[in-house]
Amino acid sequence: MTAVAYIRRSSRASKAGDGEVSLAAQESAVRELAHRDGHNGELMIFTDAGRSGDEAKIGKRSEYARMLAMIERGEVTDVYAYALDRLHRSVIGTTKLVKAVEAHGVRIVTQREGEVRNDSADEWLRWTILSTFGEYELRISKARAQSRDDTRRARGDYLGVVPYGYQRVDGKLDPNPAEDVAVIMEAYQAAGSFLGAAQRLTRAGVRPRSGEHWSDQTVARILRREGLVSEGGNGRRLTRVDHYLAGILRCVCGGPMTGMQKNRRPEWTVYICQRARRDPHHTRPYAIAERKILDWIKVEAARLRVPEAVELAAPDARRDELEEDRRRAGIAYNARAMSDDEFSTIIKCIDDDLARLEAAEQIVDVPQAIDWEGWDRGAVNAVLRALFEYVELDVDMKPVRAEWRLPSEYVA
């Protein structure tokens, strides 16, 4: 036999802050009540957070069901609660509970109403009136909530949970700059699966709306809702579709362009700025067909000049020498043996030599020319990514500039 306590707070109150007592305050109150009755430390507390006291939703209150089962098995001596409406906001529900505790000699004690008894006509009338008012307040609250929702719906406000990538402003959905869906799509395209995208986002420090780690289900739900991937599947790996220009094009707004294929047909590839899809003020157009810009990309890529032989003798040793030169320059500068201008010039020369060394190591793996007809799209994209940091588009979605990764001596 043991003393138990029950605490509950509805989901609506948790979000709206309508004056209901917090779970912590309720727990403090029931512990104090139990302590007054001599129960020191052996109190068993059942908690239903985000659960309504409505009789129609009793099935969702799993902890209440556990407590009631203990009462009906004769394992409980006392039931403590902050108020009677925490146990139930229903005349029928309260009646069932009172009959159960009466059959097994269990006391109900609340901070607000005191001990709830059923041993006289006056006491029966008292708790019946209290439970009736509890249900009355619930019905009033539901009617007010329904009226508010009807008003908002008539006004055209968005109701429900705000999806990732958006925020509610004056009742309407607006893009949320802090939640960029394009970043999720880029991770998905790079990884080729929902799980891989979730892992990439977590490693990159992109924060999900809740928690610290992304899940494949969350990634799949967001991308499907935005129409960026097809419906169906199990939220795991989908067939990866390679695009010539994946991860290369940059919109005039600075955002990445995401490649999409209609019916998985390469000739129907289109690149879209995902920021524009959520921002009504973004410049139009915000999409471009691959076929309209591919000729420009081919001409730009043809500017590559790969030397027939690249000297790569002992690149690691040369890199160590340059880093040692940087360290010595730092020592001399800190000892005031050289001026600011001299130090800056030396460091710039070292950085330029390191960049040339890195470019030389990279350039040996780049072919003399791209075989646009013979290679698959993934292979072409890998080479283009090695050549270009990005390709910038203008307000008309036309390419205007390519930022090369390689030093100028390798570009005609």
C-alpha positions, -999 to 999 in steps of 0.1 A, spaced: 0 0 0 14 34 -9 4 70 -14 2 84 -49 0 118 -65 -12 129 -99 -2 161 -118 -13 172 -152 -10 202 -175 -29 205 -208 -11 211 -241 -31 243 -248 -21 257 -215 15 248 -220 17 268 -252 -7 297 -244 1 302 -208 -35 306 -198 -29 306 -161 -28 268 -153 -3 259 -126 30 245 -138 40 209 -133 67 219 -109 43 239 -88 19 210 -87 46 186 -77 57 209 -49 21 211 -37 14 174 -36 46 166 -19 37 191 8 3 176 12 18 141 15 44 153 40 16 168 62 0 133 63 33 117 73 43 103 39 80 111 38 98 100 6 75 71 -4 51 92 -26 46 78 -61 39 106 -86 21 101 -119 25 128 -145 6 135 -178 22 165 -195 4 180 -224 -28 161 -218 -64 174 -215 -87 166 -187 -115 161 -212 -133 127 -208 -131 123 -246 -93 122 -244 -90 100 -213 -73 73 -235 -42 96 -240 -36 99 -202 -15 68 -198 -2 78 -163 -37 84 -150 -47 49 -163 -18 34 -144 -28 52 -112 -64 41 -115 -53 5 -121 -34 6 -88 -64 20 -70 -87 -7 -83 -61 -34 -73 -62 -20 -37 -26 -9 -37 -32 28 -28 -39 45 5 -41 82 -6 -44 102 -38 -29 137 -38 -35 164 -64 -32 202 -67 -69 205 -75 -98 183 -85 -98 195 -121 -62 181 -124 -76 147 -119 -106 153 -142 -126 180 -159 -155 158 -164 -185 149 -142 -185 114 -155 -148 109 -150 -148 124 -115 -177 101 -105 -159 70 -117 -128 80 -97 -147 88 -65 -165 55 -67 -132 36 -72 -115 53 -42 -147 48 -21 -148 11 -28 -112 6 -17 -111 31 12 -87 56 -6 -86 93 4 -84 121 -22 -67 152 -9 -61 184 -30 -45 217 -21 -74 238 -35 -105 219 -23 -90 199 6 -102 163 12 -128 152 -13 -153 130 6 -184 111 -3 -197 101 31 -226 125 34 -252 142 11 -235 176 16 -200 162 7 -215 144 -23 -231 177 -34 -199 196 -29 -176 175 -51 -204 171 -77 -207 209 -79 -169 212 -81 -166 186 -109 -195 202 -127 -178 236 -127 -146 219 -139 -164 205 -169 -182 238 -175 -149 257 -175 -135 232 -200 -165 236 -223 -161 274 -221 -124 272 -229 -130 249 -259 -158 272 -272 -135 302 -269 -107 284 -287 -130 273 -315 -142 309 -318 -106 322 -321 -97 295 -346 -128 304 -367 -119 341 -367 -83 333 -377 -94 309 -404 -119 335 -418 -90 361 -418 -68 337 -438 -44 331 -409 -22 300 -410 -33 274 -383 -13 246 -371 24 239 -365 47 262 -385 67 241 -409 105 242 -410 118 271 -431 89 294 -422 78 317 -394 44 331 -385 42 369 -389 8 385 -383 -9 352 -387 7 345 -421 36 322 -431 68 341 -440 102 326 -449 125 322 -419 161 332 -428 174 311 -399 160 279 -415 172 275 -451 156 245 -468 181 248 -496 209 238 -473 190 206 -465 185 199 -502 222 204 -509 231 179 -481 207 154 -496 221 158 -531 256 155 -518 249 124 -497 223 107 -519 202 96 -490 181 110 -462 202 94 -435 234 107 -451 220 142 -454 210 141 -417 246 131 -408 261 158 -430 238 185 -415 246 174 -379 284 174 -386 281 209 -403 265 223 -372 232 231 -388 207 231 -360 173 213 -364 143 230 -348 144 207 -318 173 187 -304 209 187 -316 209 159 -342 190 156 -375 172 124 -383 165 109 -417 127 111 -411 130 149 -404 150 154 -436 125 134 -457 95 151 -442 109 186 -450 120 178 -485 87 160 -494 66 188 -480 85 213 -502 81 190 -532 118 186 -537 117 148 -536 89 124 -546 64 110 -521 66 74 -510 95 53 -500 107 45 -465 126 77 -458 159 60 -465 179 60 -497 165 72 -529 180 68 -563 205 96 -567 201 119 -598 234 136 -609 233 170 -624 260 187 -645 259 218 -624 250 205 -589 265 227 -562 280 252 -587 253 278 -596 247 307 -574 216 329 -576 217 367 -577 205 366 -540 236 346 -531 217 314 -525 226 280 -541 206 268 -571 191 233 -566 189 209 -596 157 190 -603 147 167 -631 111 161 -643 104 124 -646 141 118 -641 148 129 -676 182 147 -679 171 169 -708 144 183 -684 169 194 -657 160 228 -641 179 247 -614 158 265 -588 166 290 -560 149 275 -530 150 309 -512 128 324 -539 102 297 -534 96 309 -499 102 347 -504 75 365 -524 99 395 -527 126 376 -545 135 387 -580 118 368 -609 126 345 -626 142 323 -600 147 291 -621 167 283 -652 167 253 -676 201 236 -678 200 236 -716 199 274 -716 232 279 -697 251 248 -706 268 263 -737 281 291 -715 295 266 -690 312 246 -718 329 277 -732 341 288 -697 354 253 -689 373 252 -722 394 281 -709 413 255 -688 449 251 -698 465 220 -682 502 218 -687 514 185 -702 537 180 -672 534 193 -637 564 191 -613 552 175 -581 585 164 -567 583 160 -529 552 183 -525 550 175 -488 587 185 -482 581 218 -501 549 224 -480 569 219 -448 596 243 -461 570 270 -467 554 265 -433 588 268 -417 594 301 -436 561 313 -422 571 304 -386 605 321 -389 589 352 -404 565 353 -374 594 351 -350 612 379 -367 581 401 -368 574 395 -331 610 405 -324 604 436 -344 632 427 -368 609 435 -398 582 461 -405 545 454 -410 549 459 -448 578 435 -450 560 408 -430 528 412 -451 548 408 -483 566 377 -471 534 360 -458 517 368 -492 545 352 -511 543 321 -489 505 319 -493 508 323 -531 534 295 -532 512 272 -511 482 280 -534 503 271 -565 514 239 -548 479 229 -540 467 238 -575 495 217 -590 485 187 -569 449 192 -580 455 200 -616 472 166 -623 439 149 -618 420 172 -641 418 160 -678 429 182 -707 392 186 -717 358 174 -705 342 147 -726 306 160 -725 294 131 -747 312 102 -732 312 109 -695 282 105 -672 268 136 -654 284 127 -621 319 126 -636 314 159 -654 301 175 -622 332 163 -603 355 180 -628 335 212 -628 335 214 -590 373 210 -592 375 240 -616 348 264 -603 341 277 -568 308 289 -582 291 303 -613 272 335 -606 238 342 -623 223 376 -628 187 388 -623 177 372 -656 192 338 -646 220 342 -671 256 332 -661 278 363 -658 310 351 -640 328 320 -629 349 320 -598 378 297 -606 395 276 -580 427 275 -599 454 302 -603 451 325 -633 480 308 -651 458 277 -657 430 298 -672 432 312 -707 
